Amino acid sequence: MSYHFISSHRFALHPLQWGRLAIMKCSITRRSFLGTALLTPWLSMLLGAEVRADQKPLADLQFGPAQPFSFDWLREHAKQLAAQAYQPPVVRHAETIEKIDYDAHQEIQYRPDAALWRQQGVAYPVRFFHLGRLFPTPVKIHAVREGAAREIFYSSRLFAFGEAEFAANLPDDLGFAGFRIMHSQTEERDWLAFLGASYFRSSGELDQYGISARGVAVNTGLPTPEEFPRFSQFWLEPTADPQAVMVYALLDGPSLTGAYRIQALRHERVIMEVEATLFFRKDIQRLGVAPLTSMYWFSESNHQPSWDWRPEVHDSDGMALWTGAGERIWRPINNPPFVHVSTFVDENPKGFGLSQRDRNFENYQDDRVFYERRPTLWVEPLEPWGAGAVQLIEIPTDYEADDNLVACWVPREPARAGDTRTYKYRLHWVADEPYAPDRSRVVATRISWRTIAKTPLRPAHRIWFAIDFAGGPLDQIDRKEPVELIASTTRGHLRSPGAFQVTGARRWRADFEIELEGGEPIDLRAYLRLGEQALSETWLYQFIPRASTG
């Protein structure tokens, strides 16, 4: 078993005024309006209602003049833009946009008959999002054919406004908020959407929205304001494969620009190949590459009955890593009482992701939002990334609408003004992590807080951990074999480690106790071994006594 260095740090609650509120400004809005499929009855109406017969006549899409376009041109454009001072986006007709609040935005529907590529023999038509209070900044969207791009012009006649008729009189220089790609010419469901800052997400293999990706993360999890660069322009192009769509995007922000090429392929799974070239205007303290954003409120390891009637609420229950040395690691997610950053130092990682491993409806009991179907999102580097670290940023939350998790690759060499970097990677929106390990995996983590009589020889509290492993070589091992639990802790005393096969189940359970010392976080590490052979992936956990004591 290879050793993998882990470091972590935290800061007190007050930095939430910076990091968390900045993240929530984008995350809540994206979750509310792009949303989870069937999150609420109005959402399914918003994403797919038919246009009523009494609405205005449909308008055809209007395009600007053709301009030469290629990814080389986009890179050069981003490079030239980085050499200029950052220009904040202009929000036109801000007073009217401000009136399009949460309720009004529900009423606004894009007209299906005006979808891009609807009548052009392309598998996936494209519909556009309207601006509103929560998404006030317009983006330019272009259609690309045979090396030529034409801007798609906004018109209020492309939308049905329902009860929000005041918005129907908006002028035609407004622009769109983003776009979504539909399943087919006839279905009223989408499988890919870009909306807000540099966020995008797919419903994935199980056809249920949840986790998001971002173009880049800038200074996430620091006690200073996070920066949110945005995709300011998009270019959409059909590909030779009818099941794929090419999305080009221009990233712009105070500290950097970027040129992105994203090929999204949808068969049974959704796989995206991303090439991003970044140009830096300023030094960046913490650059996050291939960032993932998700939500974790509680699970079986930290559920408190007073929180919610459901047993578990999360889009992701753990972070999986495949290190450059070949070690497979599972880190269950926490909901800490403070912003917490865990750093997993590595070189040329093979992959990492935020996963939803628990696929049992009985463990969620939510038949409206179906957490058991939320996609796992796995990042696979397509070329060596060198030295750096995978970072997991956990932000406290008391509500499921908050996206409070970020995972990303942070290069060891800091980004400096004038630098250029290119990253190529693949995003897998799947039910399970791709490239299954040859070892057994963690399937559950359970914790019990035990108060005992305090004496001079022992502390007042012990924590009991039970970790369930399943699959892989454990399926072939007789329960009488001397399977060992190899466990360690950075603080406190570890007592009675052991492993056994669970009666009547095809899984093994490892359990042990920790006698607490003080109130600081404890880093734990465990795996199963038979002789000199490692049987399981490595379980890592950070236990926070303050969170458990209430």
NUKOL-964011 format. One record per residue (C-alpha): x negated, y negated, z; residue number from 1; residue in three letters. Coordinates in steps of 0.001 Angstrom, whole numbers. Example, Ala and Ser with C-alpha at 12.3 -4.5 7.8 and 13.67 -1.06 7.14 Angstrom:
# NUKOL-964011
> -12300_4500_7800_1_ALA
> -13670_1060_7140_2_SER
END
This chain:
# NUKOL-964011
> 0_0_0_1_MET
> -1576_-3282_-1065_2_SER
> -1653_-6182_1340_3_TYR
> 254_-9265_357_4_HIS
> -411_-12499_2207_5_PHE
> 2629_-14414_3380_6_ILE
> 2730_-17885_4829_7_SER
> 5696_-19962_5832_8_SER
> 6519_-23356_7174_9_HIS
> 9530_-25304_8243_10_ARG
> 10534_-28796_9212_11_PHE
> 13121_-30157_11605_12_ALA
> 16721_-30834_10712_13_LEU
> 16285_-34452_9726_14_HIS
> 14664_-33710_6315_15_PRO
> 17995_-32250_5237_16_LEU
> 18953_-35843_4598_17_GLN
> 16469_-35608_1753_18_TRP
> 16125_-32080_422_19_GLY
> 19516_-30586_1080_20_ARG
> 21629_-33578_155_21_LEU
> 19675_-34026_-3054_22_ALA
> 20197_-30392_-3962_23_ILE
> 23847_-30444_-3007_24_MET
> 24490_-33497_-5148_25_LYS
> 23950_-31301_-8170_26_CYS
> 24775_-27885_-6775_27_SER
> 28217_-28552_-5375_28_ILE
> 29381_-30265_-8520_29_THR
> 28055_-27554_-10783_30_ARG
> 29604_-24866_-8600_31_ARG
> 32931_-26688_-8422_32_SER
> 33467_-27378_-12109_33_PHE
> 31491_-24801_-14007_34_LEU
> 32303_-22590_-11133_35_GLY
> 32719_-18980_-10431_36_THR
> 35123_-17106_-12673_37_ALA
> 38541_-16966_-10994_38_LEU
> 37285_-18986_-8020_39_LEU
> 40665_-20696_-7806_40_THR
> 43733_-20623_-10045_41_PRO
> 43022_-24102_-11450_42_TRP
> 39534_-23061_-12570_43_LEU
> 40743_-20388_-14930_44_SER
> 43176_-22971_-16304_45_MET
> 40363_-25468_-16758_46_LEU
> 38127_-23029_-18589_47_LEU
> 40631_-21474_-20900_48_GLY
> 44130_-22930_-21040_49_ALA
> 45859_-23169_-24390_50_GLU
> 46614_-26585_-25820_51_VAL
> 50268_-27511_-25543_52_ARG
> 52298_-28193_-28673_53_ALA
> 53171_-31757_-27616_54_ASP
> 49538_-32890_-27519_55_GLN
> 47859_-35100_-30097_56_LYS
> 46851_-33668_-33485_57_PRO
> 43540_-31926_-33360_58_LEU
> 40410_-33739_-34476_59_ALA
> 37552_-32179_-36400_60_ASP
> 34017_-32521_-35117_61_LEU
> 32177_-35495_-36546_62_GLN
> 28436_-35331_-37193_63_PHE
> 25637_-37809_-37692_64_GLY
> 23215_-37771_-40629_65_PRO
> 20864_-34820_-41046_66_ALA
> 17381_-35200_-39544_67_GLN
> 14415_-32797_-39855_68_PRO
> 14079_-30633_-36759_69_PHE
> 11690_-27973_-35435_70_SER
> 10319_-26918_-32070_71_PHE
> 6969_-28453_-33052_72_ASP
> 8762_-31766_-33611_73_TRP
> 10474_-31471_-30216_74_LEU
> 7159_-30841_-28451_75_ARG
> 5583_-33855_-30105_76_GLU
> 8612_-35970_-29209_77_HIS
> 8385_-34906_-25553_78_ALA
> 4651_-35664_-25554_79_LYS
> 5190_-39164_-26906_80_GLN
> 7994_-39742_-24416_81_LEU
> 5710_-38769_-21513_82_ALA
> 3275_-41501_-22560_83_ALA
> 5993_-44108_-22020_84_GLN
> 7539_-45390_-18801_85_ALA
> 10586_-43425_-17651_86_TYR
> 13897_-44983_-18673_87_GLN
> 16846_-43996_-16453_88_PRO
> 19916_-42848_-18407_89_PRO
> 22651_-45343_-19124_90_VAL
> 26168_-44485_-17954_91_VAL
> 28580_-46273_-20240_92_ARG
> 32072_-47240_-19095_93_HIS
> 31155_-46338_-15522_94_ALA
> 34348_-47763_-14021_95_GLU
> 36542_-45469_-16087_96_THR
> 34284_-42450_-15565_97_ILE
> 34467_-43049_-11805_98_GLU
> 38240_-42619_-11986_99_LYS
> 37882_-39098_-13386_100_ILE
> 37644_-37472_-9990_101_ASP
> 37892_-33825_-8997_102_TYR
> 41621_-33584_-9687_103_ASP
> 41568_-35566_-12928_104_ALA
> 38710_-33490_-14280_105_HIS
> 40801_-30353_-13785_106_GLN
> 43279_-31685_-16277_107_GLU
> 40765_-32271_-19074_108_ILE
> 40455_-29346_-21496_109_GLN
> 38398_-29080_-24634_110_TYR
> 40531_-28215_-27646_111_ARG
> 39709_-24630_-28731_112_PRO
> 40346_-25399_-32410_113_ASP
> 37577_-28015_-32337_114_ALA
> 34866_-25633_-31087_115_ALA
> 31511_-25753_-32823_116_LEU
> 30971_-22761_-35172_117_TRP
> 34571_-21638_-34757_118_ARG
> 35102_-21144_-38483_119_GLN
> 31508_-20554_-39605_120_GLN
> 31086_-16830_-39080_121_GLY
> 29049_-17264_-35877_122_VAL
> 29818_-14832_-33073_123_ALA
> 29962_-17387_-30258_124_TYR
> 31841_-20697_-30605_125_PRO
> 30737_-23624_-28434_126_VAL
> 32951_-25951_-26397_127_ARG
> 31924_-29147_-24635_128_PHE
> 32368_-30539_-21125_129_PHE
> 33822_-34003_-20554_130_HIS
> 32162_-36590_-18352_131_LEU
> 33569_-37399_-14924_132_GLY
> 32702_-38763_-11507_133_ARG
> 30648_-35684_-10663_134_LEU
> 28972_-35534_-14092_135_PHE
> 28710_-39166_-15221_136_PRO
> 25506_-38975_-17288_137_THR
> 25950_-38185_-21007_138_PRO
> 23781_-35795_-23004_139_VAL
> 23316_-35757_-26756_140_LYS
> 24115_-32470_-28502_141_ILE
> 23012_-31594_-32044_142_HIS
> 23850_-28738_-34412_143_ALA
> 20887_-27237_-36304_144_VAL
> 21005_-25485_-39660_145_ARG
> 18053_-24612_-41908_146_GLU
> 15633_-27034_-40296_147_GLY
> 18014_-29988_-40167_148_ALA
> 19782_-31350_-37065_149_ALA
> 22948_-33443_-36969_150_ARG
> 24224_-35097_-33806_151_GLU
> 27729_-34111_-32716_152_ILE
> 29768_-37201_-31891_153_PHE
> 32089_-37436_-28913_154_TYR
> 35724_-38307_-29496_155_SER
> 38526_-38375_-26968_156_SER
> 40666_-36546_-29555_157_ARG
> 38547_-33443_-28977_158_LEU
> 40075_-33114_-25491_159_PHE
> 43520_-32614_-24000_160_ALA
> 43852_-34806_-20890_161_PHE
> 47046_-33539_-19267_162_GLY
> 47965_-35808_-16355_163_GLU
> 44701_-37733_-16751_164_ALA
> 46057_-39698_-19715_165_GLU
> 44175_-42830_-18634_166_PHE
> 40979_-41130_-19798_167_ALA
> 42327_-40495_-23286_168_ALA
> 41646_-44124_-24242_169_ASN
> 37918_-43886_-23704_170_LEU
> 35813_-45211_-26608_171_PRO
> 33917_-42830_-28845_172_ASP
> 30426_-43820_-27663_173_ASP
> 30866_-41894_-24407_174_LEU
> 29028_-38608_-24984_175_GLY
> 29423_-35120_-23510_176_PHE
> 28474_-33790_-20075_177_ALA
> 27286_-30391_-21343_178_GLY
> 28485_-27314_-23182_179_PHE
> 29512_-23692_-22768_180_ARG
> 29305_-20735_-25133_181_ILE
> 32387_-18566_-25464_182_MET
> 32614_-14776_-25635_183_HIS
> 34208_-14727_-29080_184_SER
> 36381_-16662_-31493_185_GLN
> 39531_-15428_-29746_186_THR
> 38643_-14939_-26054_187_GLU
> 39103_-17731_-23532_188_GLU
> 36023_-16835_-21504_189_ARG
> 32491_-18202_-21613_190_ASP
> 29204_-16417_-20833_191_TRP
> 26680_-19253_-20846_192_LEU
> 26917_-22895_-19749_193_ALA
> 24607_-25900_-19389_194_PHE
> 25946_-28592_-17063_195_LEU
> 24231_-31046_-14723_196_GLY
> 20531_-31992_-14453_197_ALA
> 18584_-29028_-15928_198_SER
> 20941_-26348_-14575_199_TYR
> 22240_-23477_-16678_200_PHE
> 23761_-20110_-15903_201_ARG
> 25293_-16999_-17370_202_SER
> 28039_-14655_-16230_203_SER
> 25600_-11840_-16998_204_GLY
> 26095_-8107_-17233_205_GLU
> 29091_-7987_-14856_206_LEU
> 30818_-11032_-16407_207_ASP
> 30938_-13096_-13217_208_GLN
> 29273_-16448_-12620_209_TYR
> 27095_-16975_-9557_210_GLY
> 23388_-17736_-9509_211_ILE
> 21881_-20510_-11663_212_SER
> 18574_-21203_-13369_213_ALA
> 16914_-24594_-13813_214_ARG
> 14461_-25977_-16307_215_GLY
> 12036_-27052_-13583_216_VAL
> 11932_-27917_-9882_217_ALA
> 10046_-30985_-8650_218_VAL
> 9138_-31332_-4962_219_ASN
> 11855_-28983_-3734_220_THR
> 11799_-28256_-5_221_GLY
> 9522_-31130_963_222_LEU
> 10360_-33800_3586_223_PRO
> 10620_-36302_721_224_THR
> 13388_-36714_-1855_225_PRO
> 13580_-33995_-4482_226_GLU
> 13459_-35118_-8099_227_GLU
> 16013_-33748_-10560_228_PHE
> 14790_-34062_-14160_229_PRO
> 17576_-33508_-16629_230_ARG
> 18131_-32054_-20046_231_PHE
> 18970_-35259_-21929_232_SER
> 19407_-33719_-25388_233_GLN
> 20275_-30295_-26788_234_PHE
> 19955_-28704_-30215_235_TRP
> 22086_-25592_-30875_236_LEU
> 21240_-23148_-33660_237_GLU
> 22635_-19770_-34755_238_PRO
> 20076_-16997_-35173_239_THR
> 19618_-14075_-37536_240_ALA
> 20919_-11856_-34739_241_ASP
> 24666_-12532_-34509_242_PRO
> 24567_-11720_-30789_243_GLN
> 22036_-14462_-30021_244_ALA
> 22044_-18259_-29839_245_VAL
> 19049_-20586_-29843_246_MET
> 19151_-23561_-27471_247_VAL
> 16520_-26289_-27664_248_TYR
> 16420_-28904_-24921_249_ALA
> 14529_-32099_-24139_250_LEU
> 13725_-32522_-20446_251_LEU
> 13201_-36026_-19086_252_ASP
> 12497_-37286_-15574_253_GLY
> 10410_-39822_-13660_254_PRO
> 7447_-37424_-13294_255_SER
> 7495_-35354_-16494_256_LEU
> 9045_-34499_-19830_257_THR
> 9449_-31100_-21430_258_GLY
> 10344_-29268_-24630_259_ALA
> 12346_-26045_-24157_260_TYR
> 13246_-23259_-26530_261_ARG
> 15704_-20763_-25060_262_ILE
> 16942_-17778_-27055_263_GLN
> 19981_-16293_-25320_264_ALA
> 20891_-12755_-26328_265_LEU
> 24104_-11110_-25176_266_ARG
> 24713_-7414_-25627_267_HIS
> 25634_-5407_-22528_268_GLU
> 23181_-7608_-20630_269_ARG
> 22260_-11242_-21067_270_VAL
> 18567_-11855_-21668_271_ILE
> 16976_-15227_-22360_272_MET
> 13480_-15824_-23656_273_GLU
> 12228_-19227_-22534_274_VAL
> 9272_-21239_-23783_275_GLU
> 8723_-24523_-21948_276_ALA
> 5967_-27062_-22631_277_THR
> 5689_-29689_-19883_278_LEU
> 4017_-33105_-20119_279_PHE
> 3318_-34899_-16836_280_PHE
> 3793_-38623_-16332_281_ARG
> 2778_-38462_-12672_282_LYS
> 1087_-36167_-10187_283_ASP
> 3545_-33654_-8734_284_ILE
> 3013_-32306_-5234_285_GLN
> 5042_-29114_-5738_286_ARG
> 5892_-27936_-9253_287_LEU
> 8453_-25127_-9395_288_GLY
> 8347_-23010_-12576_289_VAL
> 11324_-20857_-13621_290_ALA
> 13375_-21953_-10591_291_PRO
> 16435_-19995_-9498_292_LEU
> 19214_-21506_-7376_293_THR
> 21752_-19460_-5432_294_SER
> 23922_-19268_-2302_295_MET
> 23723_-17253_899_296_TYR
> 25978_-17911_3878_297_TRP
> 26054_-14640_5851_298_PHE
> 25874_-10863_5519_299_SER
> 25768_-7813_7803_300_GLU
> 22474_-9020_9280_301_SER
> 23760_-12351_10642_302_ASN
> 27560_-12377_10497_303_HIS
> 29368_-14174_13288_304_GLN
> 33124_-13467_13503_305_PRO
> 33966_-17125_14056_306_SER
> 32557_-18132_10684_307_TRP
> 34944_-16434_8262_308_ASP
> 37307_-13510_7936_309_TRP
> 35188_-11794_5253_310_ARG
> 32361_-9417_6207_311_PRO
> 29843_-11035_3809_312_GLU
> 29648_-14184_1665_313_VAL
> 26689_-14638_-663_314_HIS
> 25704_-14811_-4332_315_ASP
> 22314_-13259_-3541_316_SER
> 21279_-11124_-570_317_ASP
> 17541_-10918_-1115_318_GLY
> 14478_-11861_-3105_319_MET
> 12638_-9103_-4956_320_ALA
> 8997_-9413_-6011_321_LEU
> 6737_-7308_-8188_322_TRP
> 3241_-8535_-7458_323_THR
> 282_-8668_-9803_324_GLY
> -1264_-5811_-7775_325_ALA
> 1857_-3683_-8359_326_GLY
> 3439_-3883_-4893_327_GLU
> 7239_-3990_-4793_328_ARG
> 8631_-6241_-2056_329_ILE
> 12134_-6921_-737_330_TRP
> 12775_-10006_1393_331_ARG
> 16343_-10280_2801_332_PRO
> 17709_-13826_2743_333_ILE
> 18295_-15895_5900_334_ASN
> 20541_-18833_6703_335_ASN
> 18079_-20678_8970_336_PRO
> 18859_-23617_11271_337_PRO
> 16269_-25724_9421_338_PHE
> 14859_-26054_5915_339_VAL
> 12377_-23201_5618_340_HIS
> 9778_-22452_2925_341_VAL
> 8195_-18981_2631_342_SER
> 5146_-18630_401_343_THR
> 4125_-15311_-1190_344_PHE
> 622_-15800_-2572_345_VAL
> -83_-13860_-5757_346_ASP
> -1916_-13813_-9072_347_GLU
> -265_-12988_-12392_348_ASN
> 2993_-11669_-10880_349_PRO
> 4902_-9128_-12909_350_LYS
> 8247_-10592_-11875_351_GLY
> 10512_-11949_-9158_352_PHE
> 14192_-12623_-8713_353_GLY
> 17123_-13377_-6466_354_LEU
> 19228_-10238_-6297_355_SER
> 22698_-9168_-5338_356_GLN
> 22079_-5538_-4370_357_ARG
> 25271_-4886_-2430_358_ASP
> 27855_-3935_-5110_359_ARG
> 30520_-2535_-2784_360_ASN
> 33777_-4523_-2738_361_PHE
> 34568_-3166_725_362_GLU
> 31636_-5149_2112_363_ASN
> 33061_-8473_837_364_TYR
> 36858_-8005_732_365_GLN
> 37284_-11074_-1484_366_ASP
> 39548_-10314_-4441_367_ASP
> 39444_-13878_-5792_368_ARG
> 35762_-14596_-6324_369_VAL
> 34316_-11035_-6392_370_PHE
> 30914_-11515_-4792_371_TYR
> 30040_-7891_-5539_372_GLU
> 29888_-8808_-9260_373_ARG
> 27537_-11791_-8984_374_ARG
> 24526_-11395_-11285_375_PRO
> 20994_-10663_-10236_376_THR
> 18578_-13018_-11989_377_LEU
> 15071_-11719_-12651_378_TRP
> 12119_-13737_-13988_379_VAL
> 9605_-11833_-16112_380_GLU
> 6461_-13756_-17135_381_PRO
> 5582_-13074_-20778_382_LEU
> 1954_-14099_-20356_383_GLU
> -418_-14384_-17361_384_PRO
> 484_-17245_-15030_385_TRP
> -2759_-17165_-13062_386_GLY
> -3027_-17928_-9350_387_ALA
> -204_-19385_-7324_388_GLY
> 2718_-18250_-5223_389_ALA
> 6354_-17339_-5377_390_VAL
> 8148_-19653_-2972_391_GLN
> 11514_-19055_-1336_392_LEU
> 13248_-22139_28_393_ILE
> 16145_-21513_2411_394_GLU
> 18400_-24403_3405_395_ILE
> 20969_-24093_6207_396_PRO
> 24609_-24067_5227_397_THR
> 27974_-23537_6874_398_ASP
> 30018_-23262_3680_399_TYR
> 29983_-21100_571_400_GLU
> 30122_-24021_-1895_401_ALA
> 26549_-25029_-1049_402_ASP
> 23746_-23698_-3226_403_ASP
> 21177_-23379_-455_404_ASN
> 18511_-21095_-1966_405_LEU
> 15689_-21841_-4389_406_VAL
> 13069_-19372_-5623_407_ALA
> 10332_-20382_-8049_408_CYS
> 6717_-19911_-9099_409_TRP
> 4366_-22601_-7787_410_VAL
> 983_-22722_-9573_411_PRO
> -2059_-23045_-7325_412_ARG
> -3491_-25876_-9418_413_GLU
> -1420_-29027_-8845_414_PRO
> 149_-30804_-11804_415_ALA
> -1651_-34055_-12611_416_ARG
> -587_-37039_-14701_417_ALA
> -1633_-36470_-18310_418_GLY
> -1669_-32658_-18025_419_ASP
> 178_-30347_-20412_420_THR
> 1324_-26840_-19458_421_ARG
> 3230_-24147_-21310_422_THR
> 5144_-21315_-19660_423_TYR
> 6790_-18367_-21379_424_LYS
> 9112_-16064_-19515_425_TYR
> 12196_-13915_-19832_426_ARG
> 15349_-14271_-17718_427_LEU
> 17411_-11127_-17079_428_HIS
> 21032_-11761_-15961_429_TRP
> 21792_-8233_-14822_430_VAL
> 23532_-6041_-12275_431_ALA
> 20244_-4748_-10895_432_ASP
> 16584_-5658_-11109_433_GLU
> 15060_-4423_-14376_434_PRO
> 12056_-2091_-14420_435_TYR
> 13160_122_-11545_436_ALA
> 10329_923_-9133_437_PRO
> 9078_4449_-8532_438_ASP
> 9765_3964_-4829_439_ARG
> 12839_3959_-2646_440_SER
> 14548_621_-2117_441_ARG
> 16030_-1272_809_442_VAL
> 19828_-1134_695_443_VAL
> 20753_-2683_4054_444_ALA
> 19266_-4647_6948_445_THR
> 21071_-4750_10295_446_ARG
> 20138_-6544_13486_447_ILE
> 21366_-6281_17043_448_SER
> 20591_-8730_19846_449_TRP
> 20129_-6967_23163_450_ARG
> 20009_-8822_26465_451_THR
> 18297_-6915_29231_452_ILE
> 17436_-7621_32841_453_ALA
> 14322_-9766_32974_454_LYS
> 11439_-8633_35146_455_THR
> 7835_-9826_35438_456_PRO
> 6883_-6985_33114_457_LEU
> 9380_-7513_30324_458_ARG
> 11207_-10335_28524_459_PRO
> 14900_-11072_28714_460_ALA
> 15660_-10116_25124_461_HIS
> 15010_-7357_22652_462_ARG
> 16010_-7299_18998_463_ILE
> 16891_-3997_17341_464_TRP
> 16384_-3626_13587_465_PHE
> 17833_-911_11364_466_ALA
> 16660_-793_7731_467_ILE
> 18266_1619_5272_468_ASP
> 16299_2968_2289_469_PHE
> 17740_4953_-612_470_ALA
> 16832_6382_-4013_471_GLY
> 13428_7160_-5434_472_GLY
> 11242_9821_-3766_473_PRO
> 13367_9894_-603_474_LEU
> 16064_11745_-2565_475_ASP
> 13693_14697_-2941_476_GLN
> 12373_14845_631_477_ILE
> 13725_17261_3200_478_ASP
> 14971_15614_6383_479_ARG
> 12500_17678_8384_480_LYS
> 9491_16136_6660_481_GLU
> 7385_13814_8886_482_PRO
> 8336_10544_7195_483_VAL
> 6711_7655_9057_484_GLU
> 7763_4067_9502_485_LEU
> 4771_1752_9113_486_ILE
> 5776_-1549_10738_487_ALA
> 4060_-4659_12042_488_SER
> 4982_-7984_13594_489_THR
> 3191_-11325_13883_490_THR
> 4453_-11896_17440_491_ARG
> 6100_-9948_20203_492_GLY
> 5840_-6245_20948_493_HIS
> 7112_-3620_18529_494_LEU
> 8674_-637_20297_495_ARG
> 9755_2870_19231_496_SER
> 9360_2718_15438_497_PRO
> 10867_5722_13699_498_GLY
> 12549_7013_10548_499_ALA
> 15198_9661_9942_500_PHE
> 17679_10755_7318_501_GLN
> 21183_9463_8026_502_VAL
> 23550_12370_8645_503_THR
> 25986_12813_5786_504_GLY
> 24404_10125_3619_505_ALA
> 21729_10053_920_506_ARG
> 19639_7454_2677_507_ARG
> 16965_7145_5305_508_TRP
> 17028_4750_8217_509_ARG
> 14060_3085_9849_510_ALA
> 14587_1436_13210_511_ASP
> 12561_-277_15917_512_PHE
> 12818_-2920_18621_513_GLU
> 10970_-6170_19143_514_ILE
> 10424_-7652_22572_515_GLU
> 10572_-11399_22026_516_LEU
> 7914_-13867_23025_517_GLU
> 8965_-17506_22719_518_GLY
> 11337_-19042_20218_519_GLY
> 9212_-19326_17057_520_GLU
> 9939_-17292_13888_521_PRO
> 8573_-13756_13677_522_ILE
> 7316_-12248_10408_523_ASP
> 8016_-8523_10140_524_LEU
> 6776_-5966_7642_525_ARG
> 7800_-2328_7177_526_ALA
> 7759_575_4719_527_TYR
> 8130_4354_4765_528_LEU
> 5219_6730_4245_529_ARG
> 4667_10479_4007_530_LEU
> 1046_11337_4621_531_GLY
> -893_8796_2569_532_GLU
> 1914_8267_49_533_GLN
> 4063_5132_262_534_ALA
> 7665_6192_-335_535_LEU
> 9436_2833_-292_536_SER
> 9096_-764_-1319_537_GLU
> 7852_-3139_1360_538_THR
> 10502_-4754_3536_539_TRP
> 9605_-8253_4710_540_LEU
> 11756_-10213_7091_541_TYR
> 11542_-13431_9012_542_GLN
> 13464_-13306_12258_543_PHE
> 14332_-16687_13779_544_ILE
> 15176_-16351_17495_545_PRO
> 16767_-19783_17727_546_ARG
> 19304_-18872_15062_547_ALA
> 20234_-15715_16917_548_SER
> 20533_-17225_20356_549_THR
> 23201_-19576_19083_550_GLY
END
